[in-house]
Structure formats: C-alpha cells, structure tokens
Amino acid sequence: MEKQKKSGSKRVEGNVSHMEFEEGQEASDRISYSEKVRINIGDYEHREVFFGYSIKIKDDEKLEDAEKRAVIPVRKRVKAFEKRIRRQVKHLVDFDTMAKLGE
C-alpha cells in the first residue's frame, strides 16, 4: 500500500510492505512501514524526515491490525520531528507573501 499526500509546503509519503506468497509457500511474519516528510523552508531549501519501523505479525492477528501497529509509532515520530523543524526554521519561512502583495 502506498500513500501520498500533498498539503501546502509539506509532502508526505508512506509505504507499508509485506510479502505475498503463493499457495504452499511460507507466509511472511513481519511487516514494515516507512514514511518520509519533505518540509519546504523557502529560498530553495528543504528538510526531510524519514522513519521506518518493522514489526512481527502475531499469530492470530489480521494484516490490517498489524499495519496499524506499524504505522502509529512512525507517524508519531515523523510529526514530532516535523514540529521541531518547523519551530527551528520559523524565522526563515515567509507565510504572509500574498498579504504583503495586497492579494
């Protein structure tokens, strides 16, 4: 499953991966999720945050439930780092350009 979301000056990409097996083959017991956020800070500069996480699928667990367990900690870490970066570069970013142009 691959997701992409564009929102303002932020680009989010997320990937959940697991292996599909044909009948008779062993099933994968792990699932991995990774997410990358690219934050535009202006003046042709950006910062990127990337985290990945891999978990063992429990014997009686549905794949969708395992995906949720992998996604949640990654999203928390990415959001925390994104907030930290945005606070650090707040003085570099000009969010009021349109207001200054009178539009």
MODELLER restraints for C-alpha pairs under 7 A, 6 or more apart:
rsr = mdl.restraints
at = mdl.atoms
rsr.add(forms.Gaussian(group=physical.xy_distance, feature=features.Distance(at['CA:1:A'], at['CA:15:A']), mean=6.06, stdev=0.5))
rsr.add(forms.Gaussian(group=physical.xy_distance, feature=features.Distance(at['CA:1:A'], at['CA:16:A']), mean=5.38, stdev=0.5))
rsr.add(forms.Gaussian(group=physical.xy_distance, feature=features.Distance(at['CA:1:A'], at['CA:17:A']), mean=6.88, stdev=0.5))
rsr.add(forms.Gaussian(group=physical.xy_distance, feature=features.Distance(at['CA:2:A'], at['CA:14:A']), mean=5.90, stdev=0.5))
rsr.add(forms.Gaussian(group=physical.xy_distance, feature=features.Distance(at['CA:2:A'], at['CA:15:A']), mean=4.82, stdev=0.5))
rsr.add(forms.Gaussian(group=physical.xy_distance, feature=features.Distance(at['CA:2:A'], at['CA:16:A']), mean=6.60, stdev=0.5))
rsr.add(forms.Gaussian(group=physical.xy_distance, feature=features.Distance(at['CA:3:A'], at['CA:13:A']), mean=5.82, stdev=0.5))
rsr.add(forms.Gaussian(group=physical.xy_distance, feature=features.Distance(at['CA:3:A'], at['CA:14:A']), mean=5.24, stdev=0.5))
rsr.add(forms.Gaussian(group=physical.xy_distance, feature=features.Distance(at['CA:3:A'], at['CA:15:A']), mean=6.62, stdev=0.5))
rsr.add(forms.Gaussian(group=physical.xy_distance, feature=features.Distance(at['CA:4:A'], at['CA:12:A']), mean=5.75, stdev=0.5))
rsr.add(forms.Gaussian(group=physical.xy_distance, feature=features.Distance(at['CA:4:A'], at['CA:13:A']), mean=4.72, stdev=0.5))
rsr.add(forms.Gaussian(group=physical.xy_distance, feature=features.Distance(at['CA:4:A'], at['CA:14:A']), mean=6.61, stdev=0.5))
rsr.add(forms.Gaussian(group=physical.xy_distance, feature=features.Distance(at['CA:5:A'], at['CA:11:A']), mean=6.13, stdev=0.5))
rsr.add(forms.Gaussian(group=physical.xy_distance, feature=features.Distance(at['CA:5:A'], at['CA:12:A']), mean=5.34, stdev=0.5))
rsr.add(forms.Gaussian(group=physical.xy_distance, feature=features.Distance(at['CA:5:A'], at['CA:13:A']), mean=6.76, stdev=0.5))
rsr.add(forms.Gaussian(group=physical.xy_distance, feature=features.Distance(at['CA:6:A'], at['CA:12:A']), mean=6.56, stdev=0.5))
rsr.add(forms.Gaussian(group=physical.xy_distance, feature=features.Distance(at['CA:9:A'], at['CA:39:A']), mean=6.10, stdev=0.5))
rsr.add(forms.Gaussian(group=physical.xy_distance, feature=features.Distance(at['CA:9:A'], at['CA:40:A']), mean=5.30, stdev=0.5))
rsr.add(forms.Gaussian(group=physical.xy_distance, feature=features.Distance(at['CA:10:A'], at['CA:37:A']), mean=6.69, stdev=0.5))
rsr.add(forms.Gaussian(group=physical.xy_distance, feature=features.Distance(at['CA:10:A'], at['CA:38:A']), mean=5.69, stdev=0.5))
rsr.add(forms.Gaussian(group=physical.xy_distance, feature=features.Distance(at['CA:10:A'], at['CA:39:A']), mean=4.94, stdev=0.5))
rsr.add(forms.Gaussian(group=physical.xy_distance, feature=features.Distance(at['CA:10:A'], at['CA:40:A']), mean=6.52, stdev=0.5))
rsr.add(forms.Gaussian(group=physical.xy_distance, feature=features.Distance(at['CA:11:A'], at['CA:37:A']), mean=5.47, stdev=0.5))
rsr.add(forms.Gaussian(group=physical.xy_distance, feature=features.Distance(at['CA:11:A'], at['CA:38:A']), mean=5.20, stdev=0.5))
rsr.add(forms.Gaussian(group=physical.xy_distance, feature=features.Distance(at['CA:11:A'], at['CA:39:A']), mean=6.90, stdev=0.5))
rsr.add(forms.Gaussian(group=physical.xy_distance, feature=features.Distance(at['CA:12:A'], at['CA:35:A']), mean=7.00, stdev=0.5))
rsr.add(forms.Gaussian(group=physical.xy_distance, feature=features.Distance(at['CA:12:A'], at['CA:36:A']), mean=5.77, stdev=0.5))
rsr.add(forms.Gaussian(group=physical.xy_distance, feature=features.Distance(at['CA:12:A'], at['CA:37:A']), mean=4.60, stdev=0.5))
rsr.add(forms.Gaussian(group=physical.xy_distance, feature=features.Distance(at['CA:12:A'], at['CA:38:A']), mean=6.77, stdev=0.5))
rsr.add(forms.Gaussian(group=physical.xy_distance, feature=features.Distance(at['CA:13:A'], at['CA:35:A']), mean=5.38, stdev=0.5))
rsr.add(forms.Gaussian(group=physical.xy_distance, feature=features.Distance(at['CA:13:A'], at['CA:36:A']), mean=5.23, stdev=0.5))
rsr.add(forms.Gaussian(group=physical.xy_distance, feature=features.Distance(at['CA:13:A'], at['CA:37:A']), mean=6.55, stdev=0.5))
rsr.add(forms.Gaussian(group=physical.xy_distance, feature=features.Distance(at['CA:14:A'], at['CA:34:A']), mean=5.62, stdev=0.5))
rsr.add(forms.Gaussian(group=physical.xy_distance, feature=features.Distance(at['CA:14:A'], at['CA:35:A']), mean=4.16, stdev=0.5))
rsr.add(forms.Gaussian(group=physical.xy_distance, feature=features.Distance(at['CA:14:A'], at['CA:36:A']), mean=6.54, stdev=0.5))
rsr.add(forms.Gaussian(group=physical.xy_distance, feature=features.Distance(at['CA:15:A'], at['CA:33:A']), mean=5.45, stdev=0.5))
rsr.add(forms.Gaussian(group=physical.xy_distance, feature=features.Distance(at['CA:15:A'], at['CA:34:A']), mean=5.31, stdev=0.5))
rsr.add(forms.Gaussian(group=physical.xy_distance, feature=features.Distance(at['CA:15:A'], at['CA:35:A']), mean=6.36, stdev=0.5))
rsr.add(forms.Gaussian(group=physical.xy_distance, feature=features.Distance(at['CA:16:A'], at['CA:32:A']), mean=5.80, stdev=0.5))
rsr.add(forms.Gaussian(group=physical.xy_distance, feature=features.Distance(at['CA:16:A'], at['CA:33:A']), mean=4.42, stdev=0.5))
rsr.add(forms.Gaussian(group=physical.xy_distance, feature=features.Distance(at['CA:16:A'], at['CA:34:A']), mean=6.77, stdev=0.5))
rsr.add(forms.Gaussian(group=physical.xy_distance, feature=features.Distance(at['CA:17:A'], at['CA:31:A']), mean=6.04, stdev=0.5))
rsr.add(forms.Gaussian(group=physical.xy_distance, feature=features.Distance(at['CA:17:A'], at['CA:32:A']), mean=5.44, stdev=0.5))
rsr.add(forms.Gaussian(group=physical.xy_distance, feature=features.Distance(at['CA:17:A'], at['CA:33:A']), mean=6.41, stdev=0.5))
rsr.add(forms.Gaussian(group=physical.xy_distance, feature=features.Distance(at['CA:18:A'], at['CA:30:A']), mean=7.00, stdev=0.5))
rsr.add(forms.Gaussian(group=physical.xy_distance, feature=features.Distance(at['CA:18:A'], at['CA:31:A']), mean=5.16, stdev=0.5))
rsr.add(forms.Gaussian(group=physical.xy_distance, feature=features.Distance(at['CA:18:A'], at['CA:32:A']), mean=6.82, stdev=0.5))
rsr.add(forms.Gaussian(group=physical.xy_distance, feature=features.Distance(at['CA:19:A'], at['CA:28:A']), mean=6.03, stdev=0.5))
rsr.add(forms.Gaussian(group=physical.xy_distance, feature=features.Distance(at['CA:21:A'], at['CA:27:A']), mean=6.12, stdev=0.5))
rsr.add(forms.Gaussian(group=physical.xy_distance, feature=features.Distance(at['CA:29:A'], at['CA:56:A']), mean=5.67, stdev=0.5))
rsr.add(forms.Gaussian(group=physical.xy_distance, feature=features.Distance(at['CA:29:A'], at['CA:57:A']), mean=5.22, stdev=0.5))
rsr.add(forms.Gaussian(group=physical.xy_distance, feature=features.Distance(at['CA:30:A'], at['CA:54:A']), mean=6.71, stdev=0.5))
rsr.add(forms.Gaussian(group=physical.xy_distance, feature=features.Distance(at['CA:30:A'], at['CA:55:A']), mean=5.50, stdev=0.5))
rsr.add(forms.Gaussian(group=physical.xy_distance, feature=features.Distance(at['CA:30:A'], at['CA:56:A']), mean=4.36, stdev=0.5))
rsr.add(forms.Gaussian(group=physical.xy_distance, feature=features.Distance(at['CA:30:A'], at['CA:57:A']), mean=5.38, stdev=0.5))
rsr.add(forms.Gaussian(group=physical.xy_distance, feature=features.Distance(at['CA:31:A'], at['CA:54:A']), mean=5.57, stdev=0.5))
rsr.add(forms.Gaussian(group=physical.xy_distance, feature=features.Distance(at['CA:31:A'], at['CA:55:A']), mean=5.52, stdev=0.5))
rsr.add(forms.Gaussian(group=physical.xy_distance, feature=features.Distance(at['CA:31:A'], at['CA:56:A']), mean=6.50, stdev=0.5))
rsr.add(forms.Gaussian(group=physical.xy_distance, feature=features.Distance(at['CA:31:A'], at['CA:57:A']), mean=6.78, stdev=0.5))
rsr.add(forms.Gaussian(group=physical.xy_distance, feature=features.Distance(at['CA:32:A'], at['CA:53:A']), mean=5.54, stdev=0.5))
rsr.add(forms.Gaussian(group=physical.xy_distance, feature=features.Distance(at['CA:32:A'], at['CA:54:A']), mean=4.05, stdev=0.5))
rsr.add(forms.Gaussian(group=physical.xy_distance, feature=features.Distance(at['CA:32:A'], at['CA:55:A']), mean=6.38, stdev=0.5))
rsr.add(forms.Gaussian(group=physical.xy_distance, feature=features.Distance(at['CA:32:A'], at['CA:70:A']), mean=6.64, stdev=0.5))
rsr.add(forms.Gaussian(group=physical.xy_distance, feature=features.Distance(at['CA:33:A'], at['CA:52:A']), mean=5.55, stdev=0.5))
rsr.add(forms.Gaussian(group=physical.xy_distance, feature=features.Distance(at['CA:33:A'], at['CA:53:A']), mean=5.36, stdev=0.5))
rsr.add(forms.Gaussian(group=physical.xy_distance, feature=features.Distance(at['CA:33:A'], at['CA:54:A']), mean=6.36, stdev=0.5))
rsr.add(forms.Gaussian(group=physical.xy_distance, feature=features.Distance(at['CA:33:A'], at['CA:70:A']), mean=5.86, stdev=0.5))
rsr.add(forms.Gaussian(group=physical.xy_distance, feature=features.Distance(at['CA:33:A'], at['CA:71:A']), mean=6.05, stdev=0.5))
rsr.add(forms.Gaussian(group=physical.xy_distance, feature=features.Distance(at['CA:34:A'], at['CA:51:A']), mean=5.51, stdev=0.5))
rsr.add(forms.Gaussian(group=physical.xy_distance, feature=features.Distance(at['CA:34:A'], at['CA:52:A']), mean=3.88, stdev=0.5))
rsr.add(forms.Gaussian(group=physical.xy_distance, feature=features.Distance(at['CA:34:A'], at['CA:53:A']), mean=6.23, stdev=0.5))
rsr.add(forms.Gaussian(group=physical.xy_distance, feature=features.Distance(at['CA:34:A'], at['CA:74:A']), mean=6.93, stdev=0.5))
rsr.add(forms.Gaussian(group=physical.xy_distance, feature=features.Distance(at['CA:35:A'], at['CA:50:A']), mean=5.74, stdev=0.5))
rsr.add(forms.Gaussian(group=physical.xy_distance, feature=features.Distance(at['CA:35:A'], at['CA:51:A']), mean=5.66, stdev=0.5))
rsr.add(forms.Gaussian(group=physical.xy_distance, feature=features.Distance(at['CA:35:A'], at['CA:52:A']), mean=6.46, stdev=0.5))
rsr.add(forms.Gaussian(group=physical.xy_distance, feature=features.Distance(at['CA:35:A'], at['CA:74:A']), mean=6.98, stdev=0.5))
rsr.add(forms.Gaussian(group=physical.xy_distance, feature=features.Distance(at['CA:36:A'], at['CA:48:A']), mean=6.84, stdev=0.5))
rsr.add(forms.Gaussian(group=physical.xy_distance, feature=features.Distance(at['CA:36:A'], at['CA:49:A']), mean=5.52, stdev=0.5))
rsr.add(forms.Gaussian(group=physical.xy_distance, feature=features.Distance(at['CA:36:A'], at['CA:50:A']), mean=4.31, stdev=0.5))
rsr.add(forms.Gaussian(group=physical.xy_distance, feature=features.Distance(at['CA:36:A'], at['CA:51:A']), mean=6.66, stdev=0.5))
rsr.add(forms.Gaussian(group=physical.xy_distance, feature=features.Distance(at['CA:37:A'], at['CA:48:A']), mean=5.57, stdev=0.5))
rsr.add(forms.Gaussian(group=physical.xy_distance, feature=features.Distance(at['CA:37:A'], at['CA:49:A']), mean=5.23, stdev=0.5))
rsr.add(forms.Gaussian(group=physical.xy_distance, feature=features.Distance(at['CA:37:A'], at['CA:50:A']), mean=6.57, stdev=0.5))
rsr.add(forms.Gaussian(group=physical.xy_distance, feature=features.Distance(at['CA:38:A'], at['CA:46:A']), mean=6.67, stdev=0.5))
rsr.add(forms.Gaussian(group=physical.xy_distance, feature=features.Distance(at['CA:38:A'], at['CA:47:A']), mean=5.79, stdev=0.5))
rsr.add(forms.Gaussian(group=physical.xy_distance, feature=features.Distance(at['CA:38:A'], at['CA:48:A']), mean=4.40, stdev=0.5))
rsr.add(forms.Gaussian(group=physical.xy_distance, feature=features.Distance(at['CA:38:A'], at['CA:49:A']), mean=6.57, stdev=0.5))
rsr.add(forms.Gaussian(group=physical.xy_distance, feature=features.Distance(at['CA:39:A'], at['CA:46:A']), mean=5.39, stdev=0.5))
rsr.add(forms.Gaussian(group=physical.xy_distance, feature=features.Distance(at['CA:39:A'], at['CA:47:A']), mean=5.22, stdev=0.5))
rsr.add(forms.Gaussian(group=physical.xy_distance, feature=features.Distance(at['CA:39:A'], at['CA:48:A']), mean=6.17, stdev=0.5))
rsr.add(forms.Gaussian(group=physical.xy_distance, feature=features.Distance(at['CA:40:A'], at['CA:46:A']), mean=4.39, stdev=0.5))
rsr.add(forms.Gaussian(group=physical.xy_distance, feature=features.Distance(at['CA:40:A'], at['CA:47:A']), mean=6.68, stdev=0.5))
rsr.add(forms.Gaussian(group=physical.xy_distance, feature=features.Distance(at['CA:41:A'], at['CA:89:A']), mean=6.80, stdev=0.5))
rsr.add(forms.Gaussian(group=physical.xy_distance, feature=features.Distance(at['CA:41:A'], at['CA:92:A']), mean=6.61, stdev=0.5))
rsr.add(forms.Gaussian(group=physical.xy_distance, feature=features.Distance(at['CA:41:A'], at['CA:93:A']), mean=5.50, stdev=0.5))
rsr.add(forms.Gaussian(group=physical.xy_distance, feature=features.Distance(at['CA:42:A'], at['CA:92:A']), mean=6.94, stdev=0.5))
rsr.add(forms.Gaussian(group=physical.xy_distance, feature=features.Distance(at['CA:42:A'], at['CA:93:A']), mean=5.68, stdev=0.5))
rsr.add(forms.Gaussian(group=physical.xy_distance, feature=features.Distance(at['CA:49:A'], at['CA:78:A']), mean=6.50, stdev=0.5))
rsr.add(forms.Gaussian(group=physical.xy_distance, feature=features.Distance(at['CA:51:A'], at['CA:74:A']), mean=6.10, stdev=0.5))
rsr.add(forms.Gaussian(group=physical.xy_distance, feature=features.Distance(at['CA:51:A'], at['CA:78:A']), mean=6.74, stdev=0.5))
rsr.add(forms.Gaussian(group=physical.xy_distance, feature=features.Distance(at['CA:52:A'], at['CA:74:A']), mean=6.49, stdev=0.5))
rsr.add(forms.Gaussian(group=physical.xy_distance, feature=features.Distance(at['CA:53:A'], at['CA:70:A']), mean=6.26, stdev=0.5))
rsr.add(forms.Gaussian(group=physical.xy_distance, feature=features.Distance(at['CA:53:A'], at['CA:74:A']), mean=6.57, stdev=0.5))
rsr.add(forms.Gaussian(group=physical.xy_distance, feature=features.Distance(at['CA:54:A'], at['CA:70:A']), mean=6.57, stdev=0.5))
rsr.add(forms.Gaussian(group=physical.xy_distance, feature=features.Distance(at['CA:55:A'], at['CA:70:A']), mean=6.36, stdev=0.5))
rsr.add(forms.Gaussian(group=physical.xy_distance, feature=features.Distance(at['CA:57:A'], at['CA:66:A']), mean=6.01, stdev=0.5))
